[in-house]
Structures are given as C-alpha cells and as structure tokens.
Amino acid sequence: MGRTVRGNSTPSLKPIQKIELSEKNIKLRGILVACLLVLGVVLIAQGVKGFFTTEAGWQAIEAKGKGASCSNEFVFLYNLGSNGVSATAENKAIVTLYTEATKNAYQLFHSRQSFEQVNNVYTINQHPNEVIVVDEALYKALSLVQENASRYLYLAPIYNRYDDIFYCDDDSQLVDFDPRLSEAVAEEYRAVAAYARDAAQIDLQLLGENQVRLYVSEEYLQYAKENGITDFIDFFWLKNAFIVDYLAEIMIAKGYTAGSISSYDGFSRNLDKRTDTVYAFNIYDKVGQTAYTAAIMQYTGSKSIVYLRNYLMSSMDERQYYELTNGEIRTPYIDMEDGVSKTAKNNLVAYSKTKSCAEIAMQVAPIYIADAFEEEKLLGLQDADIYSVYCKESAICYNEKTLTLSDIYAGEAVTYTTDYVGDK
C-alpha cells in the first residue's frame, strides 16, 4: 500500500463560482554605454531595496527557516502597516513569531513522532498511566476537550486505520480498513468505539501545573496489546482547529490583530476587531458532483469559523478523504458510536464571536457526524453564541438575524434562496 501523501498544495484563495468535482477525485557608443551603466546601477539599487522592504497592505505571511512546521496547512493574511508602523518592521516581527509558533504547534500536536525535549501527544500515548508534564498550550487544549466533554480524541486506533484508507491507491485495498466493506472490520471498530466512550476504560486526567496522566484500564491495555494498538489519543480532524486557535492567541497576545489565519481543512480565525472592515466567507454547497458558491457571508469584527464538508476541494484534502470509483467518499469524521465515517450534511458552516474554532467544532461534531441531520440541535447552539449556515435543497438556511448573505447563486442547474430559521 502506498504511504506517500498524494497532495501538498496551498489552497487557492480566489473566489470560486463553480467547481467541477471529478469522479475520482477534483513569467554615440560611449554615451550609450555610460547611460546603460547608470541604468543598471539604479535597477540593482531598486531591486536590493525591494528585497529588504515590505509593501504596506494585505500580504501573505510565510514561515521562514528550516525544520518541520505546520505552516503549509495554513494561510495567514495580514494588513501590514495598517496601524501606522513600518510595514517592513511589522512583517519581520510577525514572520519571526509565526515561524516559531507553527514549529511549536507541529511538534506539540504530533501523534506519531517524538521531538527532543518536547512532551507531545506521541509522548502521552507512549506512557499510559504515567504523569507527564506538557507544554502549557497542549495542556490548555486538553483542558478544553475535557470542559466540552468531548471524547473524539479516544478514537485514535480507528483514526489510524482511516489513515490507511486515505492512502490507498485503489478501491480493492479498502476492505482491510473500511467498516462499510467488511463486517470483521466493523466489529473491531465497534469494540474500540466502546472503549473510547467509556471513561472507566480510558480518560485523560489533568492534574494541574501542566501535568497530564492518560489513564488506561488493564482490560483496554490487554486489548491494545493483542490488537497492535499503540495510539490511544489523537486530535485527528480536530487538530487544525486547536492549532489555528493557538496561532491566533499568540498573535493577539502580541497585538497583531489586523489579519486572519485559515487552515486548508476549514478552520478560520479572523483576528480583526475593527468594525469598519467587511470580510467575506464563501458558502459552498455540493449538488451531485458539483460544488457551487451558493452565497457569500459578509461580516465584521473578530470571528471563529468552522467549515465542515464531505468532499474534496484541493489536492491537500487527499490526506484525509478517499473517493471510491462509485462516487462514495470516506471522510475523517468518525462516529463515536460505531467508528464509521459519516456526515449528516454535505456542507456546514458554524461560527462565533466568542467561541474558539475548537469549541465550535466539538459542539457541532455530534450533530454533523451522524446518520441524520437534527436541525433543532444545531439551532439550539445559538444560545452558546454558535450560529450556522447550511443548505437544505436550494435554500441557504441561517440563524443569525443580522447576518448578510450576498451574491446568491443562480444558474441553470440550481438557483438558491435564503431562509432565516433562527426563530424556529
């Protein structure tokens, strides 16, 4: 089985009106010489100046230096010089901060690799029932998981098997990993899911002062030994939600708020608290094998946005999606009840002014990862300042009364309308 990542491109930021999804997936001689020499010196001087200066305005911030980081999974746009300071100086400071932050995040949330002098998710998995001192950022993330009573992290053994699905080269290889194709696999996943749901079998104990103990029962340890399980927790599809929050908090703490950070897999943090700048977020909807930009969500001020979908949008999605020849797609969204990949909607956008991406994702997950869509549960989250936008047939449903939806798509195949559902 191939284990090479099939896609690693930066997601396009250009608005898309329509995306076709494939079935398998979707630059006087003496006087003249003197003049040319002068011109050459001027051009070189301008080039050198441009190399060491940065234009004010919206720029993409890119991490620098060597060493692995998660920066390739994020797009960081920033309005340099907007607060009156030198754009060049501001860019240098932000790049330095962002480079270090993306490197740290990569190491802290990694579940398959150890790093010198770093206790990360991998470290915790390798030392069940032992007290581990972790970085404050990881401790905070684990605390948030506990506060939200989320147990998706404990599906790690099943996540490992879905990784095998996503790296398969053809459908014939899926039978050893896909519970929809093998009853033996389905039975195994149900067993692991039962352990994952049971705090008496596995539970993270947060002991204060950044100390963590991953409790695993003797029964589960024995089961893990017999079945080759070495990973007990993994953020998996939730990882970038926590990382984008981590990156955002670091920037906010240093006063760098004139920008936004977004991951390729749907987690965005707008840091800008100003209300005189209007931002836009595309609302997509998949109909058949086509994803449409159904509308554009306009907003002002800082916001956390979570966009969940069950289809591929870029080559990077091949890390965590697999499309079968019959059009079915396996996603990273795994049900706590049976370990099966499932989604109740093709697309769902959830957002908040006060909640982080991780908080939104954990609250929305049981509603999105389900056999059937329970609209009332989703609408109920508005009491926790979590609002949503989703499509029901050709209607774009939203539950924040003041939300502005523009550029409503109308075409031969589908024409959208808007439907405020907040009073239901």
C-alpha positions as CSV (number, residue, x, y, z in Angstrom):
1,M,0.0,0.0,0.0
2,G,1.3,3.5,-0.9
3,R,2.1,5.6,2.1
4,T,3.1,8.8,0.2
5,V,1.0,11.9,0.6
6,R,-0.7,12.4,-2.7
7,G,-1.3,16.2,-2.5
8,N,0.5,19.0,-0.8
9,S,-0.5,22.3,-2.5
10,T,-1.5,25.5,-0.9
11,P,-5.3,26.1,-1.2
12,S,-6.4,28.8,-3.7
13,L,-7.8,32.0,-2.2
14,K,-9.6,33.1,-5.3
15,P,-13.4,33.1,-5.1
16,I,-14.9,30.1,-7.0
17,Q,-18.3,30.3,-8.6
18,K,-18.4,26.6,-9.6
19,I,-16.0,23.7,-9.0
20,E,-16.3,20.6,-11.1
21,L,-15.5,17.6,-8.9
22,S,-14.1,14.7,-10.9
23,E,-15.3,11.2,-10.4
24,K,-12.1,10.2,-8.8
25,N,-11.5,13.0,-7.3
26,I,-11.3,17.2,-8.2
27,K,6.7,34.7,-16.2
28,L,27.4,57.6,-29.9
29,R,28.6,54.4,-28.2
30,G,30.5,55.9,-25.2
31,I,27.5,57.9,-24.1
32,L,25.2,54.9,-24.6
33,V,27.4,52.6,-22.5
34,A,27.5,55.2,-19.7
35,C,23.7,55.5,-19.7
36,L,23.3,51.8,-19.6
37,L,25.7,51.5,-16.7
38,V,23.8,54.2,-14.7
39,L,20.5,52.4,-15.5
40,G,21.9,49.2,-14.3
41,V,23.1,50.6,-11.0
42,V,19.6,52.2,-10.5
43,L,17.8,48.9,-11.2
44,I,20.1,47.0,-8.9
45,A,19.6,49.5,-6.1
46,Q,15.8,49.3,-6.6
47,G,16.0,45.5,-6.5
48,V,18.0,45.4,-3.3
49,K,15.7,47.9,-1.7
50,G,12.7,45.8,-2.7
51,F,14.3,42.7,-1.2
52,F,14.7,44.3,2.2
53,T,11.5,46.2,2.4
54,T,7.8,45.1,2.5
55,E,4.9,46.9,0.9
56,A,2.2,48.1,3.2
57,G,-1.3,46.5,2.8
58,W,-2.6,42.9,2.6
59,Q,0.3,40.4,2.4
60,A,0.6,36.6,2.9
61,I,2.7,35.9,6.0
62,E,5.0,32.9,5.4
63,A,7.1,31.0,7.9
64,K,10.8,31.0,7.3
65,G,13.8,28.9,8.2
66,K,14.4,25.2,8.3
67,G,12.7,22.5,10.2
68,A,9.3,20.9,10.1
69,S,6.3,23.0,10.8
70,C,2.5,23.1,10.1
71,S,2.7,26.4,8.2
72,N,2.0,24.7,4.8
73,E,-1.5,23.8,6.1
74,F,-2.4,27.4,6.8
75,V,-2.8,30.8,5.0
76,F,-2.1,33.8,7.1
77,L,-3.1,37.1,5.6
78,Y,-2.2,40.4,7.3
79,N,-2.8,44.1,6.6
80,L,0.8,45.3,7.2
81,G,1.3,48.9,8.3
82,S,-2.4,49.4,9.0
83,N,-1.6,50.7,12.5
84,G,0.9,53.3,11.3
85,V,4.1,51.4,12.0
86,S,6.6,50.3,9.4
87,A,5.3,47.5,7.2
88,T,8.8,46.1,6.9
89,A,9.4,46.0,10.6
90,E,6.0,44.6,11.4
91,N,6.4,41.9,8.7
92,K,9.8,40.9,10.2
93,A,8.4,40.6,13.7
94,I,5.2,38.7,12.6
95,V,7.2,36.3,10.4
96,T,9.6,35.5,13.3
97,L,6.7,34.9,15.7
98,Y,4.6,32.9,13.2
99,T,7.6,30.7,12.3
100,E,8.2,29.8,15.9
101,A,4.6,29.2,16.6
102,T,3.9,26.9,13.6
103,K,7.0,24.9,14.5
104,N,5.9,24.5,18.1
105,A,2.4,23.6,17.1
106,Y,3.6,20.9,14.7
107,Q,5.6,19.3,17.5
108,L,3.1,19.6,20.3
109,F,0.1,18.1,18.5
110,H,2.1,15.4,16.6
111,S,0.8,11.9,17.5
112,R,3.4,9.8,15.5
113,Q,6.7,11.4,16.2
114,S,8.9,12.4,19.2
115,F,10.9,15.6,19.4
116,E,13.8,16.4,21.7
117,Q,12.8,18.0,24.9
118,V,9.1,18.1,23.9
119,N,6.4,16.1,25.5
120,N,3.6,15.9,22.9
121,V,0.6,13.7,22.0
122,Y,3.0,11.0,21.0
123,T,4.7,11.1,24.4
124,I,1.4,10.7,26.2
125,N,0.5,7.7,24.1
126,Q,3.8,6.0,24.8
127,H,3.4,6.4,28.6
128,P,-0.1,5.4,29.6
129,N,-0.8,5.7,33.4
130,E,2.2,7.9,33.9
131,V,2.3,11.5,34.9
132,I,3.7,13.7,32.0
133,V,4.5,17.4,32.2
134,V,3.4,19.0,28.9
135,D,3.7,22.5,27.4
136,E,1.1,25.0,28.6
137,A,-0.5,25.2,25.1
138,L,-1.1,21.4,24.9
139,Y,-2.4,21.3,28.5
140,K,-4.8,24.1,27.6
141,A,-6.0,22.2,24.6
142,L,-6.6,19.0,26.6
143,S,-8.4,21.0,29.3
144,L,-10.7,22.4,26.6
145,V,-11.5,18.9,25.4
146,Q,-12.4,17.9,29.0
147,E,-14.5,21.1,29.5
148,N,-16.6,20.2,26.4
149,A,-17.0,16.6,27.5
150,S,-15.7,15.5,24.1
151,R,-14.3,12.0,23.6
152,Y,-13.4,12.1,20.0
153,L,-9.7,12.1,20.9
154,Y,-10.0,8.5,22.2
155,L,-10.9,7.2,18.7
156,A,-7.2,7.2,17.9
157,P,-6.9,3.5,17.0
158,I,-9.7,3.9,14.4
159,Y,-8.2,7.1,13.1
160,N,-5.0,5.2,12.4
161,R,-7.0,2.7,10.3
162,Y,-8.7,5.5,8.4
163,D,-5.3,7.0,7.6
164,D,-4.7,3.7,5.8
165,I,-7.9,4.2,3.8
166,F,-6.9,7.7,2.8
167,Y,-3.5,6.5,1.4
168,C,-5.0,3.6,-0.5
169,D,-4.2,3.6,-4.2
170,D,-7.4,1.8,-5.4
171,D,-10.7,0.5,-4.0
172,S,-9.5,-3.1,-3.7
173,Q,-7.3,-2.1,-0.8
174,L,-10.1,-0.7,1.3
175,V,-11.5,-4.0,2.5
176,D,-8.9,-4.3,5.3
177,F,-9.8,-0.9,6.8
178,D,-13.3,0.1,5.8
179,P,-16.2,-1.0,8.1
180,R,-18.7,-0.4,5.3
181,L,-17.0,-3.1,3.3
182,S,-16.0,-5.6,6.0
183,E,-18.1,-6.9,8.9
184,A,-15.0,-8.0,10.7
185,V,-13.6,-4.5,10.5
186,A,-16.9,-3.1,11.5
187,E,-17.0,-5.3,14.6
188,E,-13.4,-4.3,15.5
189,Y,-14.3,-0.6,15.2
190,R,-17.4,-1.0,17.4
191,A,-15.2,-2.6,20.1
192,V,-12.7,0.3,20.0
193,A,-15.5,2.9,20.0
194,A,-17.0,1.3,23.1
195,Y,-13.7,1.7,24.9
196,A,-13.4,5.2,23.6
197,R,-16.8,6.2,25.0
198,D,-16.1,4.7,28.5
199,A,-14.2,6.9,30.9
200,A,-13.7,3.9,33.1
201,Q,-11.6,2.4,30.3
202,I,-9.7,5.4,29.2
203,D,-9.6,9.0,30.4
204,L,-7.3,12.0,30.4
205,Q,-6.6,13.2,34.0
206,L,-5.5,16.8,34.2
207,L,-3.6,17.2,37.5
208,G,-2.7,20.9,37.4
209,E,0.6,22.6,36.7
210,N,0.6,21.2,33.2
211,Q,0.7,17.6,34.4
212,V,-1.3,15.0,32.5
213,R,-2.0,11.3,33.1
214,L,-3.6,9.2,30.4
215,Y,-5.5,6.6,32.4
216,V,-5.9,3.3,30.5
217,S,-7.5,0.3,32.2
218,E,-5.8,-3.1,32.4
219,E,-8.5,-4.5,30.2
220,Y,-8.0,-1.9,27.5
221,L,-4.2,-2.3,27.7
222,Q,-4.5,-6.0,27.2
223,Y,-6.9,-5.5,24.3
224,A,-4.5,-3.0,22.8
225,K,-1.6,-5.4,23.1
226,E,-3.5,-8.2,21.5
227,N,-4.6,-5.9,18.6
228,G,-1.4,-3.9,18.0
229,I,-2.8,-0.7,19.3
230,T,-0.2,1.9,20.3
231,D,-2.1,5.2,20.0
232,F,-4.8,5.9,22.5
233,I,-5.5,9.6,21.7
234,D,-5.2,11.7,18.6
235,F,-6.8,15.1,17.7
236,F,-7.0,13.9,14.0
237,W,-9.5,16.1,12.1
238,L,-9.8,18.4,15.1
239,K,-6.1,19.1,15.2
240,N,-6.1,22.2,13.0
241,A,-9.0,23.7,14.9
242,F,-6.8,23.7,18.0
243,I,-3.7,24.8,16.1
244,V,-5.4,27.8,14.5
245,D,-6.7,28.9,17.9
246,Y,-3.1,28.5,19.3
247,L,-1.7,30.6,16.4
248,A,-4.4,33.2,16.8
249,E,-3.9,33.6,20.5
250,I,-0.2,34.1,20.1
251,M,-0.8,36.9,17.6
252,I,-3.5,38.6,19.6
253,A,-1.3,38.5,22.8
254,K,1.4,40.4,20.8
255,G,-1.1,42.9,19.4
256,Y,-1.1,41.6,15.9
257,T,-4.8,41.6,15.1
258,A,-5.1,43.1,11.6
259,G,-5.3,39.7,9.8
260,S,-6.8,36.3,9.6
261,I,-5.5,32.7,9.7
262,S,-7.2,29.8,7.9
263,S,-6.4,26.1,7.5
264,Y,-6.9,24.2,4.3
265,D,-9.4,21.9,6.1
266,G,-11.9,24.5,7.2
267,F,-10.9,26.3,10.3
268,S,-10.5,30.1,10.3
269,R,-9.8,32.8,12.8
270,N,-10.3,36.5,11.9
271,L,-8.3,38.5,14.5
272,D,-9.5,41.9,13.4
273,K,-11.8,43.5,16.0
274,R,-12.4,46.6,13.8
275,T,-16.0,47.0,12.6
276,D,-15.2,49.3,9.6
277,T,-13.7,46.5,7.5
278,V,-16.0,44.0,5.9
279,Y,-14.8,40.4,5.4
280,A,-16.3,37.7,3.2
281,F,-16.5,33.9,3.6
282,N,-17.7,31.7,0.7
283,I,-20.7,29.4,1.5
284,Y,-20.4,26.3,-0.7
285,D,-22.9,23.6,-1.5
286,K,-22.4,20.4,-3.2
287,V,-25.1,19.2,-5.6
288,G,-24.3,16.0,-7.4
289,Q,-20.7,16.2,-8.5
290,T,-20.6,20.0,-8.4
291,A,-19.8,22.3,-5.6
292,Y,-21.3,25.8,-6.0
293,T,-20.5,29.0,-4.3
294,A,-24.1,29.3,-3.1
295,A,-23.5,32.7,-1.4
296,I,-21.0,34.9,0.3
297,M,-21.3,35.5,4.1
298,Q,-20.3,39.1,4.9
299,Y,-19.2,40.0,8.5
300,T,-17.2,42.5,10.5
301,G,-15.1,42.1,13.7
302,S,-13.2,39.1,15.0
303,K,-14.8,35.7,14.4
304,S,-14.1,32.0,14.6
305,I,-15.4,30.0,11.6
306,V,-15.6,26.2,11.2
307,Y,-16.4,24.8,7.7
308,L,-17.2,21.1,7.5
309,R,-17.7,19.3,4.2
310,N,-17.7,15.7,2.9
311,Y,-16.0,16.3,-0.4
312,L,-12.6,17.3,-1.7
313,M,-11.8,20.9,-2.6
314,S,-8.0,20.8,-3.1
315,S,-5.2,18.2,-3.5
316,M,-4.3,18.6,0.2
317,D,-7.7,17.1,1.0
318,E,-6.4,13.7,-0.2
319,R,-4.6,13.5,3.2
320,Q,-8.0,12.8,4.8
321,Y,-10.5,11.9,2.2
322,Y,-10.8,8.9,-0.2
323,E,-13.2,8.9,-3.1
324,L,-14.3,5.5,-4.4
325,T,-14.9,4.8,-8.1
326,N,-18.7,4.7,-7.4
327,G,-18.6,8.3,-6.1
328,E,-18.8,7.5,-2.4
329,I,-16.4,9.4,-0.2
330,R,-14.7,8.4,3.1
331,T,-14.1,11.3,5.4
332,P,-12.2,11.9,8.7
333,Y,-15.5,12.4,10.5
334,I,-15.9,9.2,12.6
335,D,-18.9,8.4,14.6
336,M,-18.3,7.8,18.3
337,E,-21.0,5.1,18.4
338,D,-19.6,2.7,15.7
339,G,-16.4,4.1,14.3
340,V,-17.9,4.6,10.9
341,S,-17.2,7.6,8.7
342,K,-20.4,9.6,8.2
343,T,-21.8,13.1,7.7
344,A,-25.4,14.3,8.1
345,K,-24.8,17.2,5.6
346,N,-22.6,17.8,2.6
347,N,-21.7,21.2,4.0
348,L,-22.0,23.1,7.3
349,V,-20.6,26.4,8.4
350,A,-20.6,27.3,12.1
351,Y,-19.2,30.5,13.5
352,S,-19.0,32.6,16.7
353,K,-17.7,35.9,18.0
354,T,-16.8,34.5,21.4
355,K,-16.0,30.8,21.0
356,S,-12.8,29.4,19.5
357,C,-12.7,27.1,16.5
358,A,-12.0,24.1,18.7
359,E,-15.0,24.9,20.9
360,I,-17.3,25.3,17.9
361,A,-16.0,22.1,16.3
362,M,-16.5,20.0,19.4
363,Q,-20.0,21.3,19.9
364,V,-21.0,20.8,16.3
365,A,-19.4,17.4,15.8
366,P,-22.1,15.2,17.3
367,I,-24.7,16.9,15.0
368,Y,-22.6,16.8,11.8
369,I,-21.2,13.3,12.4
370,A,-24.4,11.5,12.4
371,D,-26.8,9.3,10.3
372,A,-29.4,12.0,10.2
373,F,-29.3,15.8,10.5
374,E,-31.0,17.1,13.6
375,E,-31.7,20.8,12.8
376,E,-33.1,21.7,16.2
377,K,-29.9,20.6,18.0
378,L,-27.9,22.8,15.7
379,L,-30.2,25.8,16.1
380,G,-30.0,25.3,19.8
381,L,-26.3,26.1,19.8
382,Q,-27.1,29.8,19.2
383,D,-27.7,30.0,23.0
384,A,-24.0,29.4,23.3
385,D,-23.2,32.0,20.6
386,I,-22.6,29.5,17.9
387,Y,-24.5,30.3,14.7
388,S,-24.7,28.3,11.5
389,V,-25.3,28.4,7.7
390,Y,-26.2,25.3,5.8
391,C,-28.2,24.3,2.7
392,K,-31.4,22.5,2.6
393,E,-32.1,21.6,-1.0
394,S,-31.8,25.0,-2.7
395,A,-32.4,27.1,0.4
396,I,-29.5,28.7,2.3
397,C,-30.5,28.4,5.9
398,Y,-29.1,30.7,8.6
399,N,-30.0,31.5,12.2
400,E,-28.3,34.8,13.0
401,K,-30.8,37.5,12.1
402,T,-28.2,40.2,11.3
403,L,-26.1,38.0,9.0
404,T,-25.6,39.4,5.5
405,L,-25.6,36.9,2.6
406,S,-24.7,38.3,-0.8
407,D,-24.1,37.1,-4.3
408,I,-26.7,34.4,-4.1
409,Y,-26.0,31.9,-6.9
410,A,-28.5,31.5,-9.7
411,G,-27.8,29.2,-12.6
412,E,-29.4,26.6,-14.9
413,A,-28.8,23.7,-12.6
414,V,-29.7,25.3,-9.3
415,T,-30.9,28.7,-8.0
416,Y,-30.6,29.4,-4.4
417,T,-32.8,31.4,-2.0
418,T,-32.2,32.4,1.6
419,D,-34.2,31.2,4.6
420,Y,-33.8,32.7,8.1
421,V,-34.5,29.8,10.5
422,G,-33.5,31.4,13.8
423,D,-37.0,31.7,15.2
424,K,-37.8,28.0,14.9
